[in-house]
Amino acid sequence: RYVNNYQVNYAYRERPRILYDFELMYIAEGSAVMHYSGQRYELKKNDIFYMKPHIENHITVEAGSGFRTCRI
């Protein structure tokens, strides 16, 4: 199931959330920081991040990072 494809060109921070499905996040451009289950992960272009359901997470993007992601 396709979730989204978005690009952020400004400082951005998701509120902490909990997913109810598995999710793969492909970093198509730029960089971001994923906060997942109490850990901090630096993500960059061509990384793939796997998320399990029922684990708190959120993402932070710095202004000008050129971040673009596709999630499935």
Salt bridges, closest charged atoms under 4 A:
GLU14 OE1 - ARG17 NE 3.51
GLU14 OE2 - ARG71 NH2 3.41
ASP21 OD2 - ARG1 NH2 2.42
GLU23 OE2 - ARG17 NH2 3.68
GLU23 OE2 - ARG71 NH1 3.43
GLU29 OE2 - LYS45 NZ 3.96
GLU42 OE2 - ARG40 NH1 2.47
ASP47 OD1 - LYS44 NZ 3.51
